[in-house]
Amino acid sequence: MQELEVGKERVKKICDILRKETLQPAREEADQILENARIEAEEIIQQAEKKAQQILEKAHQNIQKDKVVFEASLRQSYIQILETLRQAIEKKLMNQELKHLIAAQLQDPSALASLISAVVQAIKKEGIEADLSAYISSTVSARSVNVLLAKGIIDRLKEKSVLLSGIGGGVEIKWEKENITIDISDESLKELLAAHIHKDFRDVFFGT
């Protein structure tokens, strides 16, 4: 009986040894696999974190780039809107008021007579003999201007009278033989005057 017990113990020890010899390499291999997996997992996590950081940085750069482009577009749009507004205000305020002011002055018979006299006398002073024709707006009476012209001025007009035309105001003196026109109409004066007061108008209204 005792020998049987001893035999069993020996068998058990042999089994334990065999088990250890069999399982230990497997355990070590499993531990190595787990360690390799852990290292690989850490590398994957690091790479993922690095990739995520790169994506975030690129996204930030794109956002900054888009922001710069957006701000530049916004500034350009603001400048264009401001310029459009300026032009609209100038057109509405300056051009209309200027047109009314000039039209009122250049439809006054006294002012027209003075303009015609000044041009005719200037030509005479240069010693030029010319048959001149003086045109005024059809909204003004030719007689109201003629009566204000000196005889010497009337005599130098080809028709001995001012003529009516489609101009809005002012006068046009024509030397038809030489195809020369001295334009002192409301439109030409408005353009001339607007060119001179344009900057002053902006300085007053826009501070530019």
ABEGO torsion letter per residue (X at the ends): XAAAAAAAAAAAAAAAAAAAAAAAAAAAAAAAAAAAAAAAAAAAAAAAAAAAAAAAAAAAAAAAAAAAAAAAAAAAAAAAAAAAAAAAAAAAAAAAAAAAAAAAAAABAAAAAAAAAAAAAAAAAAGBBBBBBBBBBAABBAAAAAAABBAAAAAABAAGBBBBBABABEBBBBBAAAGBBBBABAAAAAAAAAAAAAAAAAAAAAGX
